[in-house]
Amino acid sequence: MQIPFLSPVIHYFRVFHRYAGYRLHVFVLVSLVAGLLAGLGITMMIPLLSYDSADRGETDPFSQVVYGILEASGLGVSLFSILVLIVLIFLVKGGLSFLQIYIRTRISTGLEEQLRINLAQQYQGMSYHHFCNTNVGYLNNLITSETVRAVSCFVNYCNIIVGIIYVIVFLCYSVAINWQVTAFAIVAGLGFSGAMRKLGHMVKRLSTEMTRTNAQVQQFLLQMIANFKYLKATSRFPGVMHHLTREIRLNRQFSMRGQVLSTIPAQLVEPVAVIMMALLVLYLVGFKGDTLISNMVTILICDRTMKYAFKLQADRQRFANAFGGLAALEKAEATLAAHREIDAGKDMDAFAESIELRGVGFSYGDRMVLEGIDLAVGKNESIGIVGESGSGKTTLLDIITGLFAPQMGTITIDGVDYREIRKSSLRRLFGYVTQEPVLFNDTIENNISFWDSEVVHPEVERAAITAGSADFIKEKPAGFDTVIGDGGIRLSGGQKQRLAIAREVYRNPQIMIFDEATSALDSESERYIQQSIQKMRGERTLIIIAHRLTTVRSCDKIIVLSHGRVIEQGTWNELIQEDSSTFHVLCRAQGLV
């Protein structure tokens, strides 16, 4: 039989072989032996029927071979021995079929596990710049939905492999028995395959659309969950639900069309097979004048061959319906590999002198965000960075932490260029407290220790005391074992921030960054945070971005940014004395002068 999809079969064998390894070869071998035994079991009907004939199969070479084997084994030729042999063949075939399913299941479950772990590792390794330009729903959809569809694709691929093996095996038996009838089966199979090919292309296109709409649904769901409080408080859910509902309905339409079209071949298997068998019987008995009993094995073999051939088409459609998941993962793998951050170079285990930026510039497309930045951050020095929104403060931190590479100028630490340093080792020097605290739905202790396998509770307590969070933790009924909910929802804003600081203190980094850590807090909570920062002065290098200028009052040096440039720098007293300075204007706006 012509196999128009042989090239894709070989291609996807290589794709799945990367994950399954030798087990895929074992699966193919077991399927081949099971197919040979299935064909042999049916062909054994020939010596069984010949046993009752007058010539005992003397004119049939296959029967003579079977009788010879039975005689040589000492069983003798009898109805009982022939039936025992048939039963043994089908028992072994049944065991191999079970083994075939076991191997396929073992590979498919392992494939799902490996795909998800690989994707998570690729997410970890992607560059921050690529992350900023990627749909989060798309990434989430890959690991939650498309891996399942890719595994379904693999299962259907295995069924295709089995189908190909069984069709080839049964065709070989059929040719040996009656090549004219085999030619009839081949023509019928080719006609059915050609008719189904266009249907397969349609199902593949629908599968790709399912992947796209799945990603959109994930995106809106993530945004709805992340912004639940705002949407609930302002009754703005209908706006989000309108977009979400539209994508869900589109996804359902593509899914329904794909599933309906992919089941068409399966529904055609039985009626088409019956029609083919009717035509075959009409030819053998009605046209050639043979008896039905003399052609029973031939008819059975052709029936099985056509059923496997037609089932093969059904499996191809199901493969096409799940193809979008596999295609999405292949594309994502290539994209993530192309945007993988290179983590190579010297290890930076300690910070001894200073971080220096010389002529640093950075742009998003055509928009310059930073230009000509000259800055030095000394060991255990506290630096405040202020400026209006959009002045480039956060981008400057992203460059200092190595998340972005400067497009112009250089940045060094202790005289070593960032480009020569392993980024992971560089970032271990930093602690980072953001405006929105990063907290996990777990206990307070696990949030502070970050699931440290060698956690020492007194050290967790000391970190909590330094961050000013020990008092409110003691007030909780479960203390450090209190579960704080998603994003710390069971804590106040100030408590969240102090807990985030405690985690960084526990980690004991040499450089601590505070990015607008007090901007969303009340005065009392801000006072706690400022006390925590004061405890760290002189012991760690502090880099503080602040909208509330009182947060940087005690800094050794304050940097004023405007439109991506450093326009002023100095101590609080030096900058505030200049009535015309930008810093003085900012302080006056906040009622500080």
Sequence and secondary structure as in RCSB ss.txt:
>XXXX:A:sequence
MQIPFLSPVIHYFRVFHRYAGYRLHVFVLVSLVAGLLAGLGITMMIPLLSYDSADRGETDPFSQVVYGILEASGL
GVSLFSILVLIVLIFLVKGGLSFLQIYIRTRISTGLEEQLRINLAQQYQGMSYHHFCNTNVGYLNNLITSETVRA
VSCFVNYCNIIVGIIYVIVFLCYSVAINWQVTAFAIVAGLGFSGAMRKLGHMVKRLSTEMTRTNAQVQQFLLQMI
ANFKYLKATSRFPGVMHHLTREIRLNRQFSMRGQVLSTIPAQLVEPVAVIMMALLVLYLVGFKGDTLISNMVTIL
ICDRTMKYAFKLQADRQRFANAFGGLAALEKAEATLAAHREIDAGKDMDAFAESIELRGVGFSYGDRMVLEGIDL
AVGKNESIGIVGESGSGKTTLLDIITGLFAPQMGTITIDGVDYREIRKSSLRRLFGYVTQEPVLFNDTIENNISF
WDSEVVHPEVERAAITAGSADFIKEKPAGFDTVIGDGGIRLSGGQKQRLAIAREVYRNPQIMIFDEATSALDSES
ERYIQQSIQKMRGERTLIIIAHRLTTVRSCDKIIVLSHGRVIEQGTWNELIQEDSSTFHVLCRAQGLV
>XXXX:A:secstr
   TTHHHHHHHHHHHHHHHTHHHHHHHHHHHHHHHHHHHHHHTHHHHHHHTSTTTTTT HHHHHHHHHHHHTTS
 SSHHHHHHHHHHHHHHHHHHHHHHHHHHHHHHHHHHHHHHHHHHHHHHHB HHHHHTS HHHHHHIIIIIHHHH
HHHHHHHHHHHHHHHHHHHHHHHHHHH HHHHHHHHHHHHHHHHHHHHHHHHHHHHHHHHHHHHHHHHHHHHHHH
HTHHHHHHTT HHHHHHHHHHHHHHHHHHHHHHHHHHHHHHHHHHHHHHHHHHHHHIIIIIIS   TGGGHHHHH
HHHHHHHHHHHHHHHHHHHHHHHHHHHHHHHHHHHHHHTB    SB      SEEEEEEEEEEETTEEEEEEEEE
EEETT EEEEEESTTSSHHHHHHHHTTSS  SEEEEEETTEEGGGB HHHHHTTEEEE SS    SSBHHHHHHT
S TT  HHHHHHHHHHTT HHHHHHSTTGGG B  GGGTTS HHHHHHHHHHHHHHH  SEEEEESTTTTS HHH
HHHHHHHHHHHBTTBEEEEE SSGGGGTT SEEEEEETTEEEEEE HHHHHT TTSHHHHHHHHTT  
